[in-house]
Amino acid sequence: MQRLAPHDVKPRLTEGAEIAFLDVREHGQYGEGHPFFAMPLPYSRLEIDAPRLLPGKAVPIVLLDDNDGVVEKAATRLAALGYAEVAVMAGGAPGWAAAGYTLFKGVNVPSKAFGEMVERARGTPAIDAARLKAMQDRGEDFVLLDGRTVAEYRKMNIPGGIACPNAELGHRLPRLVADAETPIVVNCAGRTRSIMGAQSLIDLGIPNPVHALENGTQGWQLAGYELERGADRLYPEMLGTAELAASRARAAAFIARRGIPVIDAVTLVEWQGEADRSLFLLDIRTAEEFARGHYPGAVHAPGGQLVQATDQWVAVRGARLVLTDDTGLRAAICAWWLRQMGHDAVVLGEDISGMPGGGEPGEPSSLPDTPPEFAAAALKDGSALLLDLNGSMAYRASHIESAIWAIRPRLDRLHLPPGKPVVLTAADRRLADLAAIELGEAGLRDIAFLTGNETDWRAAGLAMTATPDDPPDEDCIDYLFFVHDRHAGNLDACRQYLAWETGLIAQMDEQEKSAFRIAG
C-alpha cells in the first residue's frame, strides 16, 4: 500500500487531474478539523456511500484518518469494491497540521468559503435584520424567500418568509413575484445560501431589486427578533405551460450569455463509457419531480444544496459533472457556480421529466433476523449482547436498556467475547451489515439483526432508557459539537458560527484560493 507524505498530496489537489482525497474519520472528527479539499467519507458508511461519491473505479484515491489505523481498514474495503489505485496519507490529520497546513473546522468548507469570496468579489447587495424588520413594520411591499431546504424552513424561519430552495428561485419566480418592481430578499440560516441565492437572481438578469439577508436567521435572532416555527408557505410545485416556456427561454439566454457547455444524450452515453474518467450524473430538481421520473442512473442532488454542500455529492476533483432538469434553467445556474468553483460542470440539454420513476433496488441484508421476543430472552439470561449502532445523540436520547453503543471504526475497542452471540440494532440496517463485517473478521460468528421498532421492543419486555452523558462527549466521534445549538437560541453559538464563516478566507492559502475562478 502506497503511503504519501502531506507535501506529496497537497500539490496534486489543484493540478487538474482526477483525485479523491477522502477523510474516512467520522462526522465529528472531520468537523473538528480537516484539510480544505478533503471530502468526508466516514468509515462507518464507506461501502454505502462510496459508489455514489466515487463513480469511477480508476480514480486515484488518497485516504486520511486520525493516524489511528482506520485508513488501512478503509483501503482494504475500497479494494474489495474494485477501486484500483488507493493510497494513504502518512500521519493522518495530525501529520497534515505538523507539515504546516491548515485544518479547517466545520463542514461544507469549500462551498462556504466560495460564498464568502463571491460576496467579496461581486459586491452582493445585502440588508441586515434591523432594516428588514423595519420594512415589515412599515408594511412595505417586498417578498422574502428562504433559500434553504423545506425541512430546514419548517424547523424555523423568519416570519413572512416563503420556502423556495435556491436553485428553484429563478425557475419559480413568476409565481412568487407579481411584477418587476417588487424588492426580493433571500435568506438562509447564516450566510452562504443568502449570498448565492441573491447573486443567482442578479446574474439571471432579474429586474427586481434583490438583496441577501445578512447572517440569515441567526442574524435575526442576534438582533433580538423572534423566529417562526412550523410554517408551511412553500414554493408552487406545479408550473403552467407558459411558465415552463419562460424558464426555457431564460435558460437558453443565460447559457448563451455565460458560455455554459451543453451536451446531448449521445455525448452522455459516450462519456459514461469512458472508464478513465469519473462522471457524476446529478438531477438537481425537487424530490417530488425526481420521484416522478429521472434519467437512469442519475443521483438526486437538489440544486441549491449541490452548490451549498458540494462535498456531499462529489468526492472527486477533476471529475465531469452532468446536471439534469426539465427546462435547463436550474441546471444552468448550478453549473454556472460549480464551474467557478473549479468543477467541470455541464448541462444535459434534454427534458428528462418524462423519464420513468423509481429507484435502483438496494442490496439484500446479509444478516439473519432476531425477533424482539427472542432478543429479550437472550439479553435477560446474558446469553447474547446487544450493540446499538445508531448515532451517539440518538443513543443518548433513547435506547434499549442493556444495549451497548458502538460505532464501526471502534468495534475492536469493545473486546467482545468471540463465542457470545451478538445482536445489532440500527435505524439504517446497512450500518449493521457493515459492522458485521468487522465483527466476523474479529472471530464472531453468531451475529443477527434486531427487528421491529420501539413499540415492538417494549411489548416484548425490552425496557427503554435515556443516558444524557453516555456515551461521553469524547467518544461521540460521529457528532460535531461545534456550535451545534446555534439554531436552538444559543446566541453565543450563533456569534461563533458567523465569525467562523466570515473568517474562512483568511485561513486559506493561495493554492486553496486558486481553485475558485469567480466571474464578473
N, C-alpha and C positions, 0 to 999 in steps of 0.2 A: 504494500500500500504506500503510495507516494505521500510524503509529508513535506509541506511547503511552509516556509517562513513568512511572517506577515509582510515583509518587504518584497517577497515574490508575488504575493496575492494582490496587493493594493494597486499596482500599475495596470494589472490585467482588467480591472473593473471598468476602465474607461477607454480601453484600446479599440472597442468596436466589435470585436469578435464575441461570439456567444460564450457566456459563462453564467453558472448558477452558484452564487456564494450563499450558502444555506446555514442559518443558525438553528441548530437542532435542539437547543435548550427549550424549556417550557416558557409559556407566555410571560410569567412574572419575571423570570431571569432575563429574558430578551428585553423586556421593557425597562429594566433597571440599567441597561447599558449594552449597546451593540454597535458594530461598525455601520456607517451611513448606508452602504449598499447591501448589507446583509439582509437576506429575505427570511422571514420566520417559517420554519417547518418543524414544529415540535415533534420530538421522537415519539411521544405518546400517540401521535396521529400520523406518523410518517407514511405508512402504506395506504392510508385513507386519502391523504392529500397529494402525495407525490404524483400520481398520474395526471391530476388536474394542473398542478403547478409546474410540472416538468414533462410536457407532452412529447419531447424528442429524446429518445434513448441514447443518442450520440453526444448530447450536450456535456461539455466539461463541467464537473461539479467539484466544488471545494466546500468542505464541512467545517463548521465551527461549533465548539461546545464551551464548557466552563473549565477545560483542561481536567476533566473528570472521567474520561473514558467513554463517554456517550458517542463520540464521533466514530469510534471503531464499531460499535454496535450498529449505528446508522449506516455506515459504509457497507456492512455485511447485508443489511436489509435491502439497500438500494441495488447492490449487485444481484441479489436474488430476483429483483424486479426487472432486471435486464439492462440497467444503466452501466455503460461500458467504461466510462472514464471518471472515476471517483477518487478524489484526493482529500486529505485532511490538513487543516492548518495547525501547525505545531504551536502549543502553548495556549490555544483557545482564546477566549475573550481577554483573560489577563495578559496573555502574550501580546495581543494587539495593543493594549494600553502601554505595556512595557516597551514596545517599539516606538512609542511616541505618538501613536494615532489616537484620535478621539473615539470614545464610546458614547453614543447618543442615548439619552433616556427617552422613554415614551415609545409610541407605536406610530406607524404610517409616516415615519420621519421624512422620507424624500418628498412625499406628496405635500406635507405641511410646510416644509421648507420652500418648496416650489411656490406655494400660495403666497408666502411672505415675499418672495422675490418678484412675483407677478405684481403684487400691490406696489412694491417699491419702484419697479420699472415702468409700470403703466399708469401709476397715479390713480388707482381705482377710487372713485368718489365714495366717501363714507359719511355717515352721520352717527352720532352717539345716542345712547339711550335717553338722555335728558331731552334732546331735540325731538326724538321720535315720540316720546310721551307727551311733549308739548303739542305736537301735531295732532295726536289723538285727542287731547283735552280740548283743543280748539275745533275739533270736528272737521279737520281738513280732509280733502278727498285724496286718498292715496291707497295703494294696495301693498300689503305686507305678505311676502311669500317666504315660506320656510323651506329652505333647500335641502333639508335632511331627509332621512327615510321616514315613512309614515309611522313606523313603530317608535322612533325617537320623538317625533312630533307629538304623538299621543301621550308619551310619558310626561312631557312638559313643553310648553310653548309660550311665546309672547301673546298676550290677549289680542284677539282680532286677526292673528296670522292664519294663512291658508297653507296647508301642506302641499308642496309641489317640488319633489326632488330635482336637484339642479339640472340634470340632463333633460328633464321634461319642460323646463321653463320656456324656451323658445318655441317648442312644439305645441304647447297648450295655451300659450299666452293669449290668443284671440278669444278664448273662452273665459279668461281670467281678468282681462283689462279691456274695457269697452272702447277706449279711444287712445289717441297718440299723445295726449297731454297729461294723463294721469301719472303722477310720480309712482315709481316702484321701489320698494325697499326689500332687499333679500337678506335673510338672517339664517344663522345656524346656531350651534351651541357655543362656538368660540369664534374662530376667525376664517379658517380655510374655505369652507363652503360659502360663507357670506361673500368673500372676495371673489371666488371663482364663479359663483352664480351671477353676481352683478356684472363682472367683466365679460362673461359669456354673452349676456344680453347686449352689452355695449358693442362687443365685437360682431354680433349678428346684425348690427345696424338698427336696433330697436330705437324709434324716435323718442320714446318717453324718457324723462329724467330718471336715471337709475342710480341707486346708492346701495352700498353694503352697510349693514348694521355693525358698527364697531364692537367687537367682542361678544356679539350674539346674545344668547340668553344669559350667559354668565355676566356680561356687562350690564344687562337689565337688572339682574339681582344685585350686583355691586352698587348700582345707582339707587337701591332701596325699593324697587318695584316688585310686585308680586307676579309670579308666573301662573299660567292657566294649566290645568291638568285634565287629561281625558278628552280633549277636544277632537272633533271629527269633521272639520271643514277641509275636505280633500279636493285635489285637482279633479277636473272632469275626466272620467275614464274613457268615454267614447267621444270621438270627434266625427263630425259630419264630412260629407264628400268634399265640400268647398274648403273646409279647414285642412283636410289632408292634402288637397291640391296646393293650398297656400304653403304648407310645410314643405312639400316637394320643391316648389319654386324657390323658397327661401334657401333650402339646402343646395340646390343647383347653383344659385348665385354665390353663396358662401364658399362652396367648394372651388368654384372658378376663381373667385377673388383671392382665396388663400392658397391656392395651388395644392389642395389635398388630393393625394392619389386615390383613384377608384379602380377596383378590379371587378371582373365578371366571374361567373360561376366556373367557367372553363379554366381561368387562371387559378382560382382557388383549388380546384382538383389537381392541377399541376403542382402547385405548392405543397399540397397535402402529400404528394408522392415523393417529395424530396427528403430523404432520410437524414441528410446532413444539416437540416435547418429545423429549428423549433417553430411551431406555428400555433398561435392561440386564436381560436375562433370564438369571439365573445359577442353575445347577444345583449345589447345594452337597453332593451325596452323594460317595461314593468313586468313584475312577476305574473300578473294576470295575462298579459299578452304572450309571454313566453310559454305559459301553460297551454294556451290555446293552439300554439303552433310555433315551431322553430326549426332552424336548419339542422340536419342530422349532425350530431357531434358537437354542437355549439354548447358553450357554458354560459349560464345566466350570470351577467355581471352588470347590474343596474348602473347606467352611465355616470350619474353623479358620484356614486360610491367608487366606481372604477378609477376615476381621477383622484378622489379623496383618499383612497386606500389601495393604490395600485398593487402593492406588495401582497395583498390578499388573493390576487388572481394571477399575477405574472411574476414568476421567480427567476426568469432567465433574461439577463441583459443581452441585448443584441438580437432578440427573437423577432419574428414577424407577428404583428397583432392585426387581425382582420375583424373589423367591427360591423355588426349587422343590425338593421332595424327595418322599418317599412318604408319610410319616406326619405331616408338618408340624412335628415337634419340632426337627429340625436347622435348618430354615428359620426357625422362630420364634426360637430362641436367637440366631442370627446377625442376624436383623432387629432384635432387642432391642438388640444392641450397636451395629449400624450406625445405628439411629435416634438413639442417644445421641451418636454421632459426627457427627450433623448430616445424615445421608443420609435421603432419602425412601424407606425400605425397607418393602416389604410382602411378605406370604406368598401364594403361589398355592395356593389351597385345593383342589388336585387331586392325586390319586395318579398320578404320571407314570411309575411303574415299569413299566407295561405298554406304554409307547411303543416304537416300533421303534428299533433301534440304528443305528450307522453314523454317519459324519461327512460334512460337506459336501465335495465334490470340490475339490481345490486347483487353482490356475491353472497351465496348462502353462508350461514354461520357454520363454523367448524365445531362448535361446542354442543354437547347434549344439554337438554333442558332438565332443570330440577324444579318441581312444583313447590310452592311455599310450604305446604304441609310436610313434605319430606325434609326440606331445609330446616324447618323449625325443630323437628325431632332430632336431627343430626347436630344442630347447634346446642340444643338443650343438654344432650348427653356428652358433648365435647368430641364427637367423632368426626367433625368437619370444621373448617374455618371459613369465614365469610369475608371477602375483600370487596370494599366499595371503591369503584374506580371513577366515580363522579368527581366533579370539581371540588376543590377543598372548601369553598364557601358553601356549596350545596350540601356537603357533608356536615359542616358545622351547623347548618340550619335544620337538617333533619336526616337521620339515617337509622337503620336497624341497630338496636342497642348493642349487639355483640359484634357488629361489623368493624373491621379494621380499615382505615383509609389507606389507599395505595395509589401509586402512580407508576406508570411503566418504567421510566428510567431508574427508579429506585426500588424496584421489586426485590433486588438482591439484598437490600438492607433489612428486609423483614426476617430473613433466616428461617424460612418456613420448613417444618419437618417434612422430609421427602415422602414419607409414606402416608401422610394425612390427606384426605380428600379436601379440595378447595372449591368453594362456590363463589362465583363472581357476580356482581351486580353493577349495572351502568345504564344510564338513560339511553346511551348510544351503544348498542350491542357490539358494534365494530371495535370499540375500545377493549371490550372483554376478549374478543378474538385475538387482538394483538398482544394483550397481556398474557394470554395463554401460551403464545409462542415462547415468551421469556420463561414462564413457569415450567413449560415442558423441557426446555433446554437445561433448566436447573434440576431436573430429575423428577418433577411431579408428574404423575400420570393420570390421576383421577381429578379432572377439572370439569366443572359444569357451570351453567348459567342459570341464575335465579329468575324464574318467570313471574309474571303478574305485576301488580302495582301496589302502592301503599295500602289501599283498601284491602286487597287480597292478603297482604302480609299481616295486617292487623287481625283479619279474620282467622288466619292460621295460627295466631298466638305469638307473632313476632312483634315485640314492643318497639316503638319508635322513640327516638330521643334527639335532643339538640345539644351540641357541645360548642359553645361560642369561642372557646380557646383551644380546641383540639380539631385539627392539627394546629400546632403553634405557628406563629407567623413565619418563622424561619424555614419551616417545612412546606409552606404554601407556594411552591415554585411555579404553580400554574396561574397564580393570581397576581396582578400588578397593583400594589398598594399605592403607587404614585398618584397622588391627587384623585383617588378613586371615588371620593364622595363629593366631588365638585358639583354634581347635579342634584345633591340632596340638601342644599342650603348651606354648605360649608364655604363661607366666603374666603377664608384663608386659602382653601384648596383652589378656589377659582383664581385668586390672585397668583398663586404659584403656577398654575397651569398656563395662564395667559403670559406670564413672564417667561416660562419655558418656550412657548410657541414663538413669541416675538424675538427670543434670543437665539433661535436656531441658526440664522445666517451667520452670526458672529462666531459660532463654533465650527463652521465649515471651512475646510481648506480650499485652495484654488482648484485642486483636482475635482473635488466634490461639486464645487460651483460650476465647473466647466461642463458638467453633464447636462445642464439646462441651457437652452437657447431661446430666450424669451423674445418673441416677435413684437413688432410695434403695431 
